[in-house]
Amino acid sequence: MGTGAADGSRGARWWLPWLGLCFWAAGAAAARGADSGEVLPDSIPSAPGTLPHFIEEPDDAYIIKSNPIALRCKARPAMQIFFKCNGEWVHQNEHVSEESLDESSGLKVREVFINVTRQQVEDFHGPEDYWCQCVAWSHLGTSKSRKASVRIAYLRKNFEQDPQGREVPIEGMIVLHCRPPEGVPAAEVEWLKNEEPIDSEQDENIDTRADHNLIIRQARLSDSGNYTCMAANIVAKRRSLSATVVVYVDGSWEVWSEWSVCSPECEHLRIRECTAPAPRNGGKFCEGLSQESENCTDGLCILGIENASDIALYSGLGAAVVAVAVLVIGVTLYRRSHSDYGVDVIDSSALTGGFQTFNFKTVRQGNSLLLNPAMQPDLTVSRTYSGPICLQDPLDKELMTESSLFNPLSDIKVKVQSSFMVSLGVSERAEYRGKNHSGTFPHGNNRGFSTLHPRNKTPYIQNLSSLPTRTELRTTGVFGHLGGRLVMPNTGVSLLIPHGAIPEENSWEIYMSINQGEPSLQSDGSEVLLSPEVTCGPPDMLVTTPFALTIPHCADVSAEHWNIHLKKRTQQGKWEEVMSVEDESTSCYCLLDPFACHVLLDSFGTYALTGEPITDCAVKQLKVAVFGCMSCNSLDYNLRVYCVDNTPCAFQEVVSDERHQGGQLLEEPKLLHFKGNTFSLQISVLDIPPFLWRIKPFTACQEVPFSRVWSSNRQPLHCAFSLERYTPTTTQLSCKICIRQLKGHEQILQVQTSILESERETITFFAQEDSTFPAQTGPKAFKIPYSIRQRICATFDTPNAKGKDWQMLAQKNSINRNLSYFATQSSPSAVILNLWEARHQQDGDLDSLACALEEIGRTHTKLSNITESQIDDADFNYSRQNGL
């Protein structure tokens, strides 16, 4: 009783200022009427049953220099209108009001003006801008207008970034950056070329975008000129420094002309000119010769008598070459007719020229590398191989040694000389043919080194070891009648097994995995994959109450722009639609949150979310991040910019790849809204410190096609930039990465780092608590104590004439659609609470649930005030009563 009286007295005190203001305003109006001798006519009705309606509300305004601005508002029917600025009433003397009669409605119309000065705005120091609003009175009550902000307009003199001149090859891309001076309101930018405005709507090759940059997609010769960035607002105009753009053409050679007639000097000529095209605007001149000569002794030119001795010399040399060739052919035929082997053996003395001899003694006793230990060779034989020796590359030594171990020479019959020396005829194209001994090589382990180039072996093996062979992420847990929660760390994927879903005295090993390989769900038409493919099992497991599967997605949820579907893969590998998230269904339930979808299911399998954009305003959320690492060259530093779907598992794949490459996260990842408007994505590096760093010309801006970004379901999308230091003493790097969609949104990543690992600040990838306890079983896996949960279900499962049942519980927990699904459950309240557990697994916000229950009026228990001992006692008593 005392509390109610106190509340009533506070309510009465709250209205006193308003009543006092009304009486004060009425008295002031009466006094003004008495002083001026003017009395409002009785014919103007006051419309006692109507609240004031604003015909005109105050607009946002800017104070230019020292000129005050006027705020005005008009309402009907209105007895009085007063302005309120920054929460305080403006004095009556500062108001100028006018009254009139609306002839169409016969209602009283009042219009009020006030002036706001620059001094008033400068003297205000509040958390927000200076603001004013109107409050109008009638007999029924008051109405408030919108808040109008008043700001001091200005435009600074210096541009934050002036455009820089550049030389660009023809058909190359031109990007001129302009960041206008700071100003209020924000300055609008216009580009001039040779002092003439540029109209991008008249030229599709030119794009002037929201970030004030000028882009010419394919440079033409006519695009050469002086470009200026103009910034202007209501206060002033500013001009940037002019940037000179030169579009040049490199010269090319025409096709060679025909050979000229052979001259008396036994030469003929051909020429070509650098005119296809000719170099322009400082372009490079053609490379190579402009004319070429060649000797023409092919019967077209008769030599003089003084060259007769040369003819005799050449004729003799030709005859000698023919004789040597005939001799070689004869010897070869003779050797083939006297040998049955692919490689013949001759005396080593015949091949000493150009060859070196090297000896090694083979010790085979106890050698575990022999593939056929049954073969017992002569342990005293010293073999000498004669052949060209080139052991500069240690890899060649390794291959030679391995070849001798895995390719036994017992297959090749050799001719042994009296000195017990073995000499093999070696040539560049020699083929070694021999009979395979049964049992020499184990099945499937035959190593053919002839298919592997010696110098490619080591890089090949290194690449294999550095590439991760991830196809899926997987976690498991054993669950029984008490249920629990299975979480895939750092992926946003989780599985909630409710209490009682598994029959008593049964337990199952439940697994959950995410496909990280090529997606098996191939998009049809405009449909795109919005989530990872998540598998939970075993597939033959049956549950008595639905379980909750949480899958992250990357869609900016809006029923106006997206049609989102839940799909399941069949045993035959095909994908079938389960339901649309906006449809009514009694087989499953989908609750779409901004970053995840919570699905109530009764069967395990592989599930994924797909989206079909309805309009061009459909948005995918991308996570953009920049990683950096040193290059093999000590002066180079590599930047890799990633744009991936905004799901934790997609970013985890990026992190895993970067850990293999030694990359470091240089800035907190940011969110980019990517529209389905078919425009591409551009990534550029800005504000590189001059004289300290440089980037390869024409690579500072890279463009990614729309389809590559919109359907980036496979490998993480990234662009790489290579920066070079001028000196090794430079250890600090600062620059900006701009990621933006043409005619869309943009994000800026600020890089401020040290390239030395010892001085670099580490940025964590994921929250630590998300990587612990992937499997939780029993009561501790749930946020709501079991005893409290039982009381809620018992209360709300019972129908109530006033509607305070499970439907009201669903409504207060923002579950407003497809309520027929819950009506088919044995305990609708229990399923609603399971959905609440899935949605609040991170925060466990019991206060929100308690507030929902209190609003319904069925309980006044504040769940957050329950002590840990009460929770443990309640759960223990329940377990003891049920023999658990």
Number of C-alpha atoms within 10 A of each C-alpha: 6 7 8 9 10 11 12 12 11 11 11 11 11 11 11 11 11 12 11 11 12 16 12 12 18 14 12 13 15 15 12 13 13 11 9 9 8 10 11 9 7 7 8 14 13 17 17 11 10 15 19 27 19 23 13 12 18 21 17 14 18 20 20 15 11 10 11 15 15 14 21 19 24 25 26 28 27 28 20 23 26 24 26 17 17 16 10 9 14 15 11 13 7 13 16 13 16 11 16 13 16 14 8 6 10 16 18 20 22 23 20 19 18 20 12 19 15 18 10 10 16 11 9 12 9 8 6 9 15 21 18 25 23 25 20 25 22 22 15 12 13 16 17 18 20 15 18 19 18 21 19 20 18 21 21 16 16 14 19 12 14 20 21 16 17 16 18 22 19 18 15 16 16 23 20 21 17 23 19 27 22 16 20 16 17 16 23 15 22 18 23 17 18 14 12 10 14 18 14 16 10 8 10 10 13 19 20 20 14 14 16 20 18 23 18 20 15 15 21 19 16 8 17 19 18 16 26 25 27 21 26 19 17 17 18 14 15 18 20 22 16 19 18 18 19 23 24 22 21 18 20 17 18 16 11 13 12 11 14 12 13 16 13 12 12 17 17 17 17 15 16 15 18 17 13 13 14 17 17 14 14 13 18 14 16 19 10 7 10 14 12 12 12 12 13 17 13 8 8 13 15 12 14 7 7 7 10 10 10 10 10 11 10 11 11 11 11 11 10 11 10 10 11 11 10 10 10 11 10 11 10 10 10 11 13 13 8 9 11 10 14 13 20 18 18 17 15 19 9 7 16 12 9 9 14 12 13 11 11 10 11 13 12 14 11 8 9 9 11 15 16 16 14 9 11 9 13 10 11 9 14 13 15 17 18 22 20 14 11 9 11 8 10 11 15 16 14 13 17 14 11 14 16 11 13 18 17 17 13 13 13 15 14 16 15 13 13 7 6 12 18 20 23 19 15 17 10 6 6 10 10 11 11 15 8 12 11 8 10 17 15 10 7 6 7 11 12 10 15 8 7 11 10 16 13 10 14 10 10 11 10 10 10 10 10 11 11 11 10 11 12 13 16 15 16 17 17 15 22 20 20 20 23 23 24 26 24 23 24 20 22 17 24 23 23 25 28 27 22 14 20 21 14 11 7 9 14 14 12 20 16 23 20 21 18 20 14 11 13 12 20 13 15 8 7 11 16 21 25 27 24 27 23 25 21 21 17 15 13 9 13 14 17 13 20 23 23 26 23 23 25 26 28 25 28 19 20 13 13 11 18 20 18 24 21 19 19 22 19 12 10 6 11 11 17 13 14 15 18 18 21 16 11 16 16 13 13 18 27 25 19 18 13 12 17 20 22 22 23 24 17 16 17 20 17 22 25 22 25 23 24 19 22 14 13 12 16 23 22 24 22 23 20 24 23 24 20 23 20 19 14 9 8 10 16 18 20 17 23 19 22 22 27 28 30 24 25 21 23 22 24 16 18 19 18 13 16 17 12 11 13 11 19 24 22 22 17 14 17 15 16 24 21 27 24 21 17 16 16 21 24 18 24 19 19 16 10 16 12 8 9 16 20 16 16 10 10 15 12 19 19 15 15 16 12 20 13 13 21 24 15 17 24 13 13 16 18 17 17 16 18 17 19 18 19 14 11 11 9 14 13 16 17 14 16 15 21 17 25 21 22 22 17 18 15 19 16 17 20 16 18 15 19 16 17 12 12 8 11 14 13 13 11 10 14 15 9 10 10 15 13 11 12 15 20 18 20 16 18 14 20 23 18 21 19 20 17 15 15 13 10 19 19 13 17 21 19 14 12 11 7 6 12 18 20 25 21 18 24 22 13 17 17 11 16 12 15 18 18 13 17 20 15 11 14 12 17 24 26 23 22 20 20 22 27 23 22 26 19 14 16 11 9 16 17 17 13 15 20 17 17 19 22 14 14 16 10 14 14 12 13 15 18 12 9 11 9 10 9 11 16 16 12 16 18 16 13 14 14 10 9 8 7 11
